[in-house]
Amino acid sequence: MIKLSDILFREVALVIIGGGPAGLAAAISAKKNGIRDLIIIERNDWLGGILPQCIHDGFGIEIFDEALTGPEYAQRFIDELNLLEIPYMLNSMALEITLDKNVYVASPEGLFCFKAKAIILAMGCRERTRGQICIPGTRPAGVYTAGVAQNLINLKNMMVGKNIVILGSGDVGMIMARRLTLEGAKVHAVVEILPHTNGLPRNHQQCLIDYEIPLLLSHTVTEIQGRNRVNSVTISPVNKELESIKLNQRKITCDTLLLSVGLIPENELSKTSNVKLNPVTGGAFVDENLETSVSGVFACGNVLHVHDVVDFVTLEAERAGKSASLYIFGKQTKSKRIRVEAGSGIRYILPNFISKKTDIEMSLRVKHPGEQVSIGFFDGKKLLKTKKFRKVHPAQMIKIKLKESETRAIKTLKVRVLQ
Ligand SMILES: Cc1cc2nc3c(=O)[nH]c(=O)nc-3n(C[C@H](O)[C@H](O)[C@H](O)COP(=O)(O)OP(=O)(O)OC[C@H]3O[C@@H](n4cnc5c(N)ncnc54)[C@H](O)[C@@H]3O)c2cc1C
């Protein structure tokens, strides 16, 4: 039983939860915007979040115009954090956020309660597992999520198997198909339930096509076989409703199944502070300042919505850091907001609320891949703006800027794909 006297109370202007790319960029931005009294809470014993295990390149193209590896990208921000003398706590888990913005943290030094003026949520996301997609069969060794396999191979020098099937063509799954091939394993198939890949087109080309790894679209794994270790999986086609059909089922002999079947924003903590969550993204509803439904609580990075590219995480987090600073200094302009709605063909759009007072960059994802697609913004029936794209893909985040002059007089805002 913990007594009140066991808790170490501290007052602090800004608490940032998570020391991944989002937390690092938010902290640096807050400090540069005048916040001296801030702290990053990170549960791992390192900074950089998922990046240290992403040893492939492709990070930083947008921000640094260089293709860096994950560890190199993270190090640039860690160096700046140290230069700015921003404090952080490692091996420290934020357990609860109360309604009055107290953040309880378990750390090797004891149990802390940070009484914060503002909080930035930057907890990233976690992978979906076998249990969440309910694959029938036995429970042998050899079933990994793609991120866990990446961690074992890249950071612990442990090979996960020799004959591999990958379920899900998300970016992590495709990157791991290439990685395992380079390490000498045979990737028999990447199996995808959708009729298109679920990751970036560049990863489809560079990780699967370039290495001649078979991609089975509109298929899924319907059974795992094996006693101690996986020895085969059953692959079945699916119909338009994504239900598996018995016709043309086949077994693939393998010793390992990797799952790359989606990422879930880590918002259990956000719920303790009453932050309202969007069922589509799994992240918070936010306004253009990235402020959640709870005043003074901001969100950015993969905990807000799963990003395709880390550079966009950094840019978003910089905005969250600046917004939190304005809030702390009492300079945030509060004005009437309107709800932004995702219409037909749009999976989601952020921010969810805008104030019509500034230019805004909207981030959105479409539901289906397409070519020569126009996206339209409407106030009721009135078309405000259209933007045409040569190609769109659900895995790719689309950014569209709305000028203050375009939204100044609107009463509603809805975005949809035009036929
Ligand atoms: C396998 C893989 C490959 C990728 N490849 C690319 C690529 O080639 N190019 C690219 O641009 N992007 C790539 N990405 C995406 C990029 O890595 C992510 O977009 C980025 O890491 C998200 O940053 P984040 O800070 O939001 O989350 P994370 O990096 O997940 O960081 C979140 C941090 O919060 C901490 N945390 C969570 N909960 C708590 C708590 N309660 N208390 C304390 N700390 C907590 C976690 O420990 C973690 O360190 C890849 C991602 C993966 C997984």
The ligand as an SDF file (V2000), in Angstrom:
LIG
                    3D

 53 58  0  0  0  0  0  0  0  0999 V2000
    9.3970   -1.0260  -38.2580 C   0  0  0  0  0  0  0  0  0  0  0  0
    9.1820    0.4030  -38.5840 C   0  0  0  0  0  0  0  0  0  0  0  0
    9.7610    0.9590  -39.7140 C   0  0  0  0  0  0  0  0  0  0  0  0
    9.6040    2.2990  -39.9980 C   0  0  0  0  0  0  0  0  0  0  0  0
   10.2160    2.8310  -41.0950 N   0  0  0  0  0  0  0  0  0  0  0  0
   10.1140    4.1590  -41.3720 C   0  0  0  0  0  0  0  0  0  0  0  0
   10.8210    4.7790  -42.4770 C   0  0  0  0  0  0  0  0  0  0  0  0
   11.5130    4.1150  -43.2380 O   0  0  0  0  0  0  0  0  0  0  0  0
   10.7090    6.1160  -42.6460 N   0  0  0  0  0  0  0  0  0  0  0  0
    9.9540    6.8680  -41.8160 C   0  0  0  0  0  0  0  0  0  0  0  0
    9.9000    8.0920  -41.9930 O   0  0  0  0  0  0  0  0  0  0  0  0
    9.2520    6.3150  -40.7660 N   0  0  0  0  0  0  0  0  0  0  0  0
    9.3190    4.9940  -40.5300 C   0  0  0  0  0  0  0  0  0  0  0  0
    8.6530    4.4330  -39.4570 N   0  0  0  0  0  0  0  0  0  0  0  0
    7.7370    5.2610  -38.6820 C   0  0  0  0  0  0  0  0  0  0  0  0
    8.3770    6.0130  -37.5140 C   0  0  0  0  0  0  0  0  0  0  0  0
    9.3240    5.2220  -36.8820 O   0  0  0  0  0  0  0  0  0  0  0  0
    7.2760    6.4270  -36.5670 C   0  0  0  0  0  0  0  0  0  0  0  0
    6.4030    7.2370  -37.3060 O   0  0  0  0  0  0  0  0  0  0  0  0
    7.7930    7.2080  -35.3530 C   0  0  0  0  0  0  0  0  0  0  0  0
    8.7010    6.4330  -34.6150 O   0  0  0  0  0  0  0  0  0  0  0  0
    6.6440    7.6290  -34.4260 C   0  0  0  0  0  0  0  0  0  0  0  0
    7.1510    8.4260  -33.3990 O   0  0  0  0  0  0  0  0  0  0  0  0
    6.4220    8.5820  -31.9820 P   0  0  0  0  0  0  0  0  0  0  0  0
    7.3400    9.3820  -31.1270 O   0  0  0  0  0  0  0  0  0  0  0  0
    5.0460    9.0360  -32.1850 O   0  0  0  0  0  0  0  0  0  0  0  0
    6.3010    7.0900  -31.4370 O   0  0  0  0  0  0  0  0  0  0  0  0
    7.4050    6.0540  -30.9120 P   0  0  0  0  0  0  0  0  0  0  0  0
    8.6310    6.0760  -31.7560 O   0  0  0  0  0  0  0  0  0  0  0  0
    6.7000    4.7690  -30.7760 O   0  0  0  0  0  0  0  0  0  0  0  0
    7.7660    6.6280  -29.4560 O   0  0  0  0  0  0  0  0  0  0  0  0
    6.8400    6.6250  -28.3800 C   0  0  0  0  0  0  0  0  0  0  0  0
    7.5940    6.5480  -27.0750 C   0  0  0  0  0  0  0  0  0  0  0  0
    6.6960    6.7130  -25.9830 O   0  0  0  0  0  0  0  0  0  0  0  0
    7.0850    5.8520  -24.9170 C   0  0  0  0  0  0  0  0  0  0  0  0
    5.9230    5.6140  -24.0400 N   0  0  0  0  0  0  0  0  0  0  0  0
    4.7170    5.0850  -24.3770 C   0  0  0  0  0  0  0  0  0  0  0  0
    3.8910    5.0440  -23.3060 N   0  0  0  0  0  0  0  0  0  0  0  0
    4.5830    5.5600  -22.2650 C   0  0  0  0  0  0  0  0  0  0  0  0
    4.2670    5.7850  -20.8800 C   0  0  0  0  0  0  0  0  0  0  0  0
    3.0690    5.4970  -20.3650 N   0  0  0  0  0  0  0  0  0  0  0  0
    5.2260    6.3410  -20.0840 N   0  0  0  0  0  0  0  0  0  0  0  0
    6.4470    6.6400  -20.5910 C   0  0  0  0  0  0  0  0  0  0  0  0
    6.8030    6.4570  -21.8850 N   0  0  0  0  0  0  0  0  0  0  0  0
    5.8820    5.9240  -22.7130 C   0  0  0  0  0  0  0  0  0  0  0  0
    7.5460    4.5970  -25.6690 C   0  0  0  0  0  0  0  0  0  0  0  0
    8.3740    3.7890  -24.8650 O   0  0  0  0  0  0  0  0  0  0  0  0
    8.2900    5.1920  -26.8670 C   0  0  0  0  0  0  0  0  0  0  0  0
    9.6450    5.3960  -26.6150 O   0  0  0  0  0  0  0  0  0  0  0  0
    8.8090    3.0900  -39.1490 C   0  0  0  0  0  0  0  0  0  0  0  0
    8.1890    2.5370  -38.0070 C   0  0  0  0  0  0  0  0  0  0  0  0
    8.3740    1.2060  -37.7260 C   0  0  0  0  0  0  0  0  0  0  0  0
    7.7010    0.6330  -36.4940 C   0  0  0  0  0  0  0  0  0  0  0  0
  1  2  1  0
  2  3  1  0
  2 52  2  0
  3  4  2  0
  4  5  1  0
  4 50  1  0
  5  6  2  0
  6  7  1  0
  6 13  1  0
  7  8  2  0
  7  9  1  0
  9 10  1  0
 10 11  2  0
 10 12  1  0
 12 13  2  0
 13 14  1  0
 14 15  1  0
 14 50  1  0
 15 16  1  0
 16 17  1  0
 16 18  1  0
 18 19  1  0
 18 20  1  0
 20 21  1  0
 20 22  1  0
 22 23  1  0
 23 24  1  0
 24 25  2  0
 24 26  1  0
 24 27  1  0
 27 28  1  0
 28 29  2  0
 28 30  1  0
 28 31  1  0
 31 32  1  0
 32 33  1  0
 33 34  1  0
 33 48  1  0
 34 35  1  0
 35 36  1  0
 35 46  1  0
 36 37  1  0
 36 45  1  0
 37 38  2  0
 38 39  1  0
 39 40  1  0
 39 45  2  0
 40 41  1  0
 40 42  2  0
 42 43  1  0
 43 44  2  0
 44 45  1  0
 46 47  1  0
 46 48  1  0
 48 49  1  0
 50 51  2  0
 51 52  1  0
 52 53  1  0
M  END
$$$$
